[in-house]
Amino acid sequence: MSGAPALDVEVRRVGIDDPLAEPLVRELTEEYVRRYGPEAHEEMTRYPADSWTAPHGLLLLLLEDGEPVAGGAYKRYDERTAEVKRMWTASAHRRRGLARRVLAELERAAAGAGYRRIFLTTGPRQPEARGLYLASDYTPLFDVDADPLTVGPLPFEKHLP
């Protein structure tokens, strides 16, 4: 299915402990460890489960035929800012626009929850994510001409309507 356009997908809000979220947690953890080493496990357990629940947070998945194919979350960063975390697309479903759809759904939900700004960081070894945020009108809060490995986490922001 790789390369196929994102057709009918269901958007579902879930808890981090929902069995449907397990592929997101597992595959994202494996990817972080592959790119950043064993200490990357800590990133996936850094925040309490209620960080991703209303009224201040959200975890959503895109389901295709009932199976999770992409997802992402936001949590409260400050009173007016949501922080996007846990962006994921299943490896077999990449290059279909699913991450862009997740990001748009998170932005819409955050605006609906009263947030006026999105903040996020991505790792310096995630050029795909960097490209997604730049292509989605996020403002880089770092020197885009610098070697990402010398910058560390790459921060971005976007003001919501």
Protein Blocks (a to p, Z undefined) as FASTA:
>chain_A
ZZiacdddddddddfklmklmmmmmmmmmmmmmmnojklmmmmmmpcfklmpcfkbccdd
ddeehiafbdcddddfblmlccdehiacdfklghnommmmmmmmmmmmmmmnopabdcdd
ddfklmklmmmmmmnopacfbdfkbcfklnopaddddddZZ
